[in-house]
Amino acid sequence: MQGKKIAFIATDMVEEVELTKPWQAVKDAGGQPELRSIKSGEIQAFNHYDKSNKYKVDKEISSARMDDYDGLVIPGGVGNPDTMRMDQDAVEFVRSFFEAGKPVAVICHGPWMLVEADVARGRKLTSWPSLKTDIRNAGGNWVDEEVVRDSSRRASRTTCPRFARSSSRNSGRACTRASGRIQPPPRSGARAGVPCRGRGGGSSVGRAPGCGPGGRGFKSRPPPLAVA
Amino acid sequence: MQGKKIAFIATDMVEEVELTKPWQAVKDAGGQPELRSIKSGEIQAFNHYDKSNKYKVDKEISSARMDDYDGLVIPGGVGNPDTMRMDQDAVEFVRSFFEAGKPVAVICHGPWMLVEADVARGRKLTSWPSLKTDIRNAGGNWVDEEVVRDSSRRASRTTCPRFARSSSRNSGRACTRASGRIQPPPRSGARAGVPCRGRGGGSSVGRAPGCGPGGRGFKSRPPPLAVA
């Protein structure tokens, strides 16, 4: 993971913990996360239906090139992929990782992006349970498991990507799917709407007080993850 | 419509205007709307991603019988059908209207309920654009039109139900689909979280100051509606 560049794609209503936890796992493993969005400026993260912090977008997806990254993470939050899937640049960006056989980690509602890119077909996937029918209708093999690893179609693609299965305890715990609701993470203490800016790193997401993932854990029910 | 009983099904994150406008249209036409939900108490309506008013649930869906109603309305709001589609009682309730050939009006993200009930197959439908692929993968004929009427499979089922196509100007305008984002309705002036209770009617949804649909209109972009 050392020096590897990982694209995170997200927009408003991204589930905060599904952005911040994998982000921190990438950093802890020596990788370089970068936030791409369909909009510039900041995106509004949520804890389920409650607004939480805002996160600065590094670059827009429209200018993104898959060749510049070693992997892709797609967090959930119901409104996040619901909006991103209508953006052709975002859909093409996702598809390009599958075509190149690069590792992709998808969490919660994120697999709608795989449905939209028509790359769910023939894959074993899990997700937030509401997506079950959409994934199956798209030709995916949806299973009710905490973690799914799929490598059936891309020999070079790891199943649960190493950057999301690193030795980091937080990272490992992010690779699970719960059958119930997402439990919001512990209160951040940060005011909603306060931009979170990175400290001491190339990242613009993250470690301002209360904004970063430090110290947070999936104490009860971890968010779902589908790894394609 | 006089005396007809119309079931509205919704839960948290229902798009407020998609609940209140058709509701008022039913009342204006002499019908009796009733709010059924997968939970008791109140549901939290949204204006896109902003919390708005709460609405009192008349009864839970689990005790609902299709025979007790003359028609069904399924409002949108991304989190609303995303949650309801995981409730088997809600899905069966929707399916029963199609099996009986009773009129159903579906708005915005509402068609996910038709996908889940497997009643989209072979039907001409529209929706919020993000659902296009899910509807097509479910066998539906998704079209990018403002209003869709479908009667191909159920001779007894009207296309755009009369209660949603009444002479009410507001109602008629609710029967349209926009290609862009939903524009939130004018500010209600009511504080979020304040329960809205009906006035002078059997309904519990409604007309408290700022809560009801009175005076609101789709000034620019009306919400999508799929009529199945």
Boltz contact constraints between the chains, C-beta under 6 A:
constraints:
  - contact:
      token1: [A, 13]
      token2: [B, 49]
      max_distance: 6.0
  - contact:
      token1: [A, 49]
      token2: [B, 13]
      max_distance: 6.0
  - contact:
      token1: [A, 78]
      token2: [B, 78]
      max_distance: 6.0
  - contact:
      token1: [A, 78]
      token2: [B, 79]
      max_distance: 6.0
  - contact:
      token1: [A, 78]
      token2: [B, 82]
      max_distance: 6.0
  - contact:
      token1: [A, 79]
      token2: [B, 78]
      max_distance: 6.0
  - contact:
      token1: [A, 82]
      token2: [B, 78]
      max_distance: 6.0
  - contact:
      token1: [A, 82]
      token2: [B, 130]
      max_distance: 6.0
  - contact:
      token1: [A, 85]
      token2: [B, 130]
      max_distance: 6.0
  - contact:
      token1: [A, 86]
      token2: [B, 129]
      max_distance: 6.0
  - contact:
      token1: [A, 86]
      token2: [B, 130]
      max_distance: 6.0
  - contact:
      token1: [A, 116]
      token2: [B, 133]
      max_distance: 6.0
  - contact:
      token1: [A, 129]
      token2: [B, 86]
      max_distance: 6.0
  - contact:
      token1: [A, 130]
      token2: [B, 82]
      max_distance: 6.0
  - contact:
      token1: [A, 130]
      token2: [B, 85]
      max_distance: 6.0
  - contact:
      token1: [A, 130]
      token2: [B, 86]
      max_distance: 6.0
  - contact:
      token1: [A, 133]
      token2: [B, 116]
      max_distance: 6.0
  - contact:
      token1: [A, 134]
      token2: [B, 134]
      max_distance: 6.0
  - contact:
      token1: [A, 137]
      token2: [B, 137]
      max_distance: 6.0
  - contact:
      token1: [A, 137]
      token2: [B, 138]
      max_distance: 6.0
  - contact:
      token1: [A, 138]
      token2: [B, 137]
      max_distance: 6.0
